[in-house]
Amino acid sequence: MTSSSPDTAAAPVATDRERFADAWETFAQAIRRARSRAADSSHSQLSHAQIHLMVALEDCAALSVGELARAAGVSSPTATRILDALEQDGLIRREPAPDDRRRTAVRPTDAGRAAIAEWRARIERDRDTIYAELTPAEREQAERLLPRLAEVIERL
């Protein structure tokens, strides 16, 4: 006859959803910590919000503040505050739009383009580090799973 004592009782088994939630939270926390380390590092010239605006600028010849805000996914007042800081740092310049003097066109300066290039190089180095840490099978899983997760997240 066997008896079950409190010391030998089986621990509750986590459900698939609970294991997914735990893995998601672990991943999200790692991303937040990495973003915080990047923002705190001495070689990081741009905040994440500034990067979003600068990348949107890099992809277009010149944008109005409203167009830039939409492209970066922020409100116009937020974009204006960020642009004020970027202009003060010499990373962008604002000038009257050539086709409509009521609008202001925003363009990156050479220093702004250099800051984005530096950011892109750091991202590539970090991505290469992650790639090197994964096994070939994990890389294959990531290649399939990451685009699918992005698709689902975009619909949230």
MARKE-647910 format. One record per atom (N, C-alpha, C, O): x, y, z; residue in one letter. Coordinates in steps of 0.05 Angstrom, whole numbers, plus 32768, in hexadecimal, padded with zeros to 4 digits. Example, Ala and Ser with C-alpha at 12.3 -4.5 7.8 and 13.67 -1.06 7.14 Angstrom:
81087F8E809Ca/80F67FA6809Ca/81087FBE809Ca/811D7FBE80A9a/81017FD3808Es/81117FEB808Fs/81028001809Ds/810C801780A1s/
***
This chain:
80117FE98000m/800080008000m/801280198000m/8025801B8010m/800C802B7FEEt/801B80447FEDt/800A805A7FF7t/7FF2805C7FF0t/8016806B8005s/80078083800Ds/8015809C8002s/802D809C7FFDs/800680AF7FFDs/801180C87FF1s/801480DC8007s/800080E58013s/802C80E3800Cs/803180F88020s/803481138012s/803881147FFAs/803181288021p/803381438014p/804E81478006p/805081567FF3p/8063813A8010d/807D813D8004d/807F812F7FE9d/809081377FD8d/8070811B7FE4t/8072810C7FCBt/805B81127FB8t/805A81067FA2t/804981247FBFa/8033812A7FADa/803E81377F94a/805181477F95a/803381307F7Da/803C813B7F63a/803581597F61a/801F81617F69a/804781687F56a/804281847F51a/802E81877F3Aa/802E81767F28a/801E819B7F3Bp/800B819F7F25p/801A81A27F0Ap/802F81AF7F09p/800F81967EF6v/801C81977EDBv/801181B07ECDv/7FF981B57ECBv/802381C07EC2a/801B81D87EB4a/800E81D17E99a/801681BD7E8Ca/7FFB81E07E92t/7FED81DB7E78t/7FFE81E77E62t/801181F67E67t/7FF881E07E49d/800681EB7E32d/8004820A7E32d/801882177E2Dd/7FED82147E38r/7FE982317E39r/7FFA823E7E4Er/800682537E4Ar/7FFC82327E66e/800D823D7E7Be/802A823C7E74e/8039824F7E7Ae/803382267E68r/804F82247E5Fr/805582397E4Ar/806A82467E4Ar/8042823D7E37f/804582527E23f/8047826E7E30f/8058827E7E29f/803582737E43a/8035828D7E51a/804F82927E60a/805982A87E5Fa/8059827D7E6Dd/807382807E7Bd/808A82867E67d/809B82977E6Cd/808A82777E51a/809F827B7E3Ca/809D82977E30a/80B182A57E2Ca/808482A07E2Bw/807F82BB7E20w/808A82D07E33w/809882E37E2Bw/808382CD7E4Ce/808B82E17E60e/80AA82E27E63e/80B682F77E66e/80B682CA7E63t/80D482C97E64t/80E082D87E4Ct/80F382E77E4Ft/80D582D37E34f/80DF82E07E1Cf/80DB82FE7E1Df/80ED830D7E17f/80C383067E25a/80BC83237E27a/80CE83317E3Ba/80D783487E36a/80D383257E51q/80E583317E65q/810283337E5Bq/810F83477E5Fq/810B831F7E4Ca/812683207E40a/812883377E2Ca/813C83457E2Ba/8113833B7E1Ci/811283517E09i/8113836C7E17i/8122837E7E10i/8103836F7E2Cr/810283887E3Cr/811E838E7E48r/812783A47E47r/812A83797E53r/8145837D7E60r/815983857E4Ar/816A83967E4Fr/815883787E33a/816B837E7E1Ea/8167839B7E14a/817A83A97E0Fa/814E83A37E11r/814883BF7E08r/815283D27E1Dr/815D83E77E16r/814F83CC7E36s/815983DD7E4Cs/817783DF7E4Cs/818283F57E4Es/818483C87E48r/81A283C97E47r/81AB83D97E2Fr/81BE83E87E31r/819D83D67E18a/81A583E57E00a/81A184037E05a/81B284137DFCa/818B840B7E12a/818684277E17a/819A84337E2Ba/81A1844A7E29a/81A384227E3Dd/81B6842B7E52d/81D3842B7E49d/81E484377E55d/81D8841D7E33s/81F4841B7E2As/81FF84357E20s/81F084467E15s/821884397E24s/822584537E1Cs/822684567DFEs/8227846D7DF5s/822484417DEFh/822684437DD2h/820A84467DC5h/820884487DACh/81F584477DD5s/81DA844B7DCAs/81D484687DC9s/81D084757DDEs/81D284737DB1q/81CD84907DAEq/81AF84957DADq/81A684AB7DB4q/819F84827DA4l/818284867DA0l/817184757DB2l/8178845E7DB8l/815B84807DBCs/814784717DCAs/813784607DB6s/813984647D9Es/8127844D7DC0h/8117843D7DAEh/8103844D7D9Fh/80FE84497D87h/80F784617DACa/80E384727D9Fa/80F184827D89a/80E684867D73a/8109848C7D8Eq/8118849B7D7Aq/811F848A7D63q/811E84927D4Cq/812784717D69i/812E845E7D53i/8116845A7D40i/811A845A7D28i/80FF84567D4Bh/80E784527D3Ah/80E384697D27h/80DD84657D10h/80E684817D31l/80E284997D20l/80F9849B7D0Bl/80F484A17CF4l/811184967D14m/812884987D02m/812684837CECm/812D84897CD5m/811E846B7CF2v/811B84567CDEv/8106845D7CCAv/810984597CB2v/80F084697CD3a/80DB84727CC1a/80E584877CAFa/80DF84887C97a/80F684997CB9l/810284AE7CA9l/811584A37C94l/811684AC7C7Dl/8124848F7C9De/813884837C8Be/812B84777C73e/813784767C5De/8113846D7C76d/8106845F7C60d/80F984727C4Cd/80F084697C37d/80F7848C7C53c/80EA84A07C41c/80FC84B87C3Ec/810D84BE7C4Ec/80F884C67C28a/810884DE7C23a/810284F37C38a/811584FE7C43a/80E984F97C3Da/80E2850D7C52a/80C585087C59a/80B485017C47a/80BE850A7C72l/80A385067C7Bl/809A851D7C8Cl/80AA852B7C98l/807F85227C8Cs/807485367C9Es/807485297CBAs/807785107CBDs/807085397CCFv/806F852E7CEAv/8058851A7CEDv/805C85057CF9v/804185207CE1g/802A850D7CE3g/803084F37CD5g/802984DE7CDFg/803C84F47CBDe/804384DC7CAEe/805884CC7CBEe/805684B37CC0e/806B84DA7CCAl/808084CC7CD9l/807484BF7CF2l/807B84A97CF9l/806284CD7CFFa/805584C27D17a/804684A87D10a/804884947D1Ea/803784A97CFAr/802884917CF1r/803B847A7CEBr/803684637CF2r/805084807CDCa/8064846B7CD4a/8071845F7CEDa/807884477CECa/8076846F7D01a/808384657D19a/8070845A7D2Ea/8079844E7D42a/8056845E7D2Ag/804284537D3Dg/804084637D56g/803B84587D6Cg/8044847E7D55v/8042848F7D6Cv/802F84A67D65v/802884AA7D4Ev/802684B57D7As/801584CC7D75s/802584E37D6As/803E84E47D6Es/801884F67D5Es/8026850D7D53s/8034851D7D69s/804B85257D66s/802785227D81p/803585317D96p/804E85227DA0p/8063852E7DA6p/804D85077DA1t/806484F77DA9t/807A84FA7D94t/809184FD7D9Bt/807284F87D7Ba/808684FA7D66a/809385167D67a/80AC85187D63a/8084852B7D6Ct/808F85467D6Et/80A385487D84t/80B985537D80t/809D853D7D9Br/80B0853D7DB2r/80CA852E7DABr/80E085377DB1r/80C785177D9Fi/80DE85077D98i/80EF85167D83i/810785177D84i/80E185227D6Fl/80EF85307D5Al/80FE85497D66l/8114854F7D5Cl/80F285567D7Ad/8100856C7D86d/811B85637D91d/812F85717D8Dd/811B854C7D9Fa/813485427DABa/8148853A7D94a/815F853F7D96a/813D852C7D80l/814F85247D6Al/815B853C7D5Bl/8172853C7D53l/814B85517D58e/8155856A7D4Be/816A85777D5De/817F85807D53e/816585787D77q/817885847D89q/819385747D89q/81A885807D8Cq/8192855A7D85d/81AA854A7D83d/81B6854A7D68d/81CB853E7D64d/81AA85587D55g/81B5855A7D3Ag/81B185427D29g/81C0853D7D16g/819D85317D2Fl/819885197D20l/8183851C7D0Al/8182850B7CF8l/817285307D0Di/815F85367CF8i/815E85547CF3i/816985647D03i/8152855B7CDCr/814D85787CD7r/8131857A7CCDr/812785697CBFr/812485907CD4r/810985967CCBr/810B85AF7CB9r/811A85C27CBEr/80FC85AD7CA3e/80FC85C47C90e/80E185C57C83e/80D285B17C83e/80DA85DB7C78p/80C085DD7C6Ap/80BF85C87C53p/80D285C47C44p/80A885BB7C51a/80A585A77C3Ba/80A585B57C21a/809885CA7C1Ea/80B485AB7C0Dp/80B685B97BF3p/809C85BC7BE5p/809885CF7BD5p/808985A97BE9d/807085A97BDAd/805A85B87BE9d/804585BF7BDEd/805E85BE7C03d/804A85CB7C13d/805785D87C2Bd/805E85CB7C3Ed/805B85F27C2Ar/806A86007C3Fr/805C86007C5Ar/806886077C6Er/804385F87C5Br/803585F67C75r/803E85DD7C84r/803B85DC7C9Cr/804985CA7C76r/805385B17C82r/807085B37C88r/807F85C37C7Cr/807985A37C9Bt/809585A17CA1t/809F85857C98t/809385717CA0t/80B485857C89a/80C1856B7C81a/80D785657C94a/80E685777C9Da/80DA854C7C9Cv/80EE85437CAFv/810185317CA0v/80F9851E7C92v/811B85367CA3r/812F85267C95r/8145851F7CA9r/814C85307CBAr/815185087CA6p/816885027CB7p/818185117CAEp/818485167C96p/819285187CC0t/81AC85247CB9t/81C0850E7CB5t/81B984F67CB9t/81D885157CADd/81ED85007CAAd/81F284F27CC5d/81F584DA7CC6d/81F185027CDBa/81F584F67CF5a/81DE84E37CFCa/81E284CF7D09a/81C684EA7CF4g/81AE84D97CF8g/81B184BF7CE9g/81AB84AA7CF4g/81B984C17CD0r/81BD84A87CC0r/81D384977CCCr/81D1847E7CCCr/81E884A47CD6a/81FD84947CE3a/81F484877CFDa/81FB84707D02a/81E384947D0Ca/81D884887D25a/81C784707D1Ea/81C8845C7D2Ca/81B684727D09i/81A6845B7D01i/81B884447CF7i/81B2842D7CFDi/81CC844B7CE8a/81DE84367CDEa/81EC84287CF5a/81EF840F7CF5a/81F484377D09e/8200842B7D21e/81EC84187D30e/81F384037D38e/81D384227D32w/81BE84117D3Fw/81BA83F87D2Fw/81B883E27D3Aw/81B883FA7D14r/81B483E27D03r/81CB83CF7D06r/81C783B67D07r/81E483D97D08a/81FB83C77D0Ba/81FA83B97D26a/820183A17D27a/81F283C77D3Br/81F083BA7D55r/81DA83A47D55r/81DE838E7D60r/81C483AA7D48i/81AE83967D46i/81B8837E7D37i/81B283677D3Fi/81C783827D21e/81D1836B7D12e/81E5835B7D22e/81E483427D21e/81F683687D32r/820983597D43r/81F983497D58r/820083317D5Cr/81E583557D64d/81D583467D78d/81C6832F7D6Bd/81C583197D76d/81BB83337D53r/81AE831D7D45r/81C183077D3Er/81BA82EF7D40r/81DA830E7D36d/81EE82FA7D30d/81F582EA7D49d/81FA82D27D47d/81F682F77D60t/81FC82EA7D79t/81E782D57D80t/81EC82BF7D87t/81CE82DE7D7Di/81B782CC7D82i/81B882B47D6Fi/81B5829D7D78i/81BC82BA7D56y/81BE82A47D42y/81D382907D49y/81CE82787D47y/81EA82997D51a/820082877D58a/81FA82767D71a/820482607D73a/81E982807D82e/81E282727D9Be/81CE825B7D96e/81CC82497DA6e/81BF825D7D80l/81AA82497D7Al/81B682327D6Al/81C882347D5Al/81AA821B7D6Ft/81B182037D5Ft/81A382067D44t/819182167D40t/81AC81F77D30p/819F81F87D16p/818181F27D18p/817181FF7D0Ap/817981DF7D29a/815D81D97D2Ca/814E81F07D38a/813781F67D30a/815A81FD7D4Ce/814D82157D58e/814B822C7D44e/8137823A7D44e/815F822F7D33r/815D82447D1Er/8146823E7D0Cr/813782517D05r/814282257D04e/812C821E7CF2e/811182247D00e/80FF822F7CF4e/810F821D7D1Aq/80F782237D29q/80F282417D2Aq/80DB824A7D26q/810782507D2Fa/8104826E7D31a/80FB82797D16a/80EB828B7D15a/8107826F7D00e/80FF82797CE5e/80E282757CE0e/80D682857CD2e/80D7825F7CEAr/80BA825A7CE6r/80A982697CFAr/809482747CF3r/80B282697D13l/80A182747D29l/80A182937D2Al/808C829E7D2Fl/80B782A07D26l/80B982BD7D2Al/80A682CC7D16l/809882DE7D1Fl/80A682C57CFCp/809382D37CEBp/807682CE7CF2p/806582DF7CF0p/807082B67CFBr/805582AF7D03r/804D82BF7D1Cr/803682C97D1Dr/805F82C17D30l/805982D17D48l/805582EF7D40l/804382FC7D4Al/806682F97D2Ea/806383147D25a/804883197D18a/803B832D7D1Da/803F83067D08e/802583087CFBe/800E83097D10e/7FFC831A7D0De/801082F87D23v/7FFB82F87D38v/7FFC83117D49v/7FE7831D7D4Fv/8013831A7D50i/801683327D60i/800C834B7D51i/8000835C7D5Di/8010834C7D37e/800783637D27e/7FE883657D28e/7FDD837B7D24e/7FDB834F7D2Cr/7FBD834F7D2Dr/7FB283567D48r/7F9A835A7D4Br/7FC383587D5Dl/7FB9835E7D78l/7FAF837A7D7Al/7FA783837D8Fl/
***
